[in-house]
């Protein structure tokens, strides 16, 4: 986390002493009771505001939304937002991590039956596929797209190309989801700095934000067509005065192939049942809407909170024209980032625009 934080501070052109707020995402590898304070001390920063946040996969976007509010209110001038952990190589075993994550399930109606995060999403996938006529091969297109994008990112965890046949042949994890339909367990960290206008390097502006929380537990959700993603996105677009048609680059949570499929379709970037076919046709490539051009959680990697924050970092890189081999030919002026926590439980949306 310190390495990412130091890089973000240097990139922003802000003096270390000017950082007066710090937000840190939870860590399963280091569940410290005062993680924000510990990191601030380690960095040599004495902030006027320090806060650790827990929103599952929506934590990164949620922290950025909070950072914006802190700056807008005058509470802070520069808020450092950090997520990271050694989820793969830390002190805990893989099985222990899997069991910890499974606790997002209902303690009475879900957890006692032994399900896991892939199991929860597999249930969603089965119902969604049935309703909209999608197949397992359709979902595989999303994994192929993410791997294609990851091939151009030097820091991606998995860069070797894969095909739909490769996804279909990978071992079952929780049917209908197979190994390559699922994100890996990873190490990594991400950090961003949210500042008041005029402080440090110029960059994209947070033009709109939104949240929605329909239900925490899968067994308590009543409508798979209204999981909260559209409500969250509509708030963000409404505040920004924009729509999905204005977006040039996307960062959308993709913990599983079904996750990104459902989110794209609920928010309105694709019609119901159409996202995988449109991915195959190139709509979400760098010549189109440029979705998760770093490779997303499915291939770039998923180190907890930092996994969702990587979507934001990539959108910012694209909007700055600094994405290297992954860069869109025309630098996007509007970006959209969406984080999902739990089992499509917590939703946070961010709309970014070019500097005002």
Secondary structure as GFF3:
##gff-version 3
##sequence-region A 1 356
A	DSSP	alpha_helix	2	12	.	.	.	ID=ss1
A	DSSP	three_ten_helix	16	18	.	.	.	ID=ss2
A	DSSP	beta_strand	21	25	.	.	.	ID=ss3
A	DSSP	alpha_helix	35	43	.	.	.	ID=ss4
A	DSSP	beta_strand	49	53	.	.	.	ID=ss5
A	DSSP	three_ten_helix	56	58	.	.	.	ID=ss6
A	DSSP	alpha_helix	59	72	.	.	.	ID=ss7
A	DSSP	beta_strand	78	86	.	.	.	ID=ss8
A	DSSP	alpha_helix	94	102	.	.	.	ID=ss9
A	DSSP	three_ten_helix	111	113	.	.	.	ID=ss10
A	DSSP	alpha_helix	117	132	.	.	.	ID=ss11
A	DSSP	alpha_helix	136	150	.	.	.	ID=ss12
A	DSSP	alpha_helix	164	169	.	.	.	ID=ss13
A	DSSP	beta_strand	172	174	.	.	.	ID=ss14
A	DSSP	beta_strand	177	178	.	.	.	ID=ss15
A	DSSP	three_ten_helix	179	181	.	.	.	ID=ss16
A	DSSP	beta_strand	187	195	.	.	.	ID=ss17
A	DSSP	beta_strand	205	213	.	.	.	ID=ss18
A	DSSP	three_ten_helix	218	220	.	.	.	ID=ss19
A	DSSP	alpha_helix	229	240	.	.	.	ID=ss20
A	DSSP	three_ten_helix	244	246	.	.	.	ID=ss21
A	DSSP	beta_strand	249	252	.	.	.	ID=ss22
A	DSSP	alpha_helix	257	267	.	.	.	ID=ss23
A	DSSP	alpha_helix	275	281	.	.	.	ID=ss24
A	DSSP	pi_helix	296	300	.	.	.	ID=ss25
A	DSSP	alpha_helix	305	320	.	.	.	ID=ss26
A	DSSP	three_ten_helix	324	326	.	.	.	ID=ss27
A	DSSP	beta_strand	334	341	.	.	.	ID=ss28
A	DSSP	beta_strand	346	353	.	.	.	ID=ss29
###
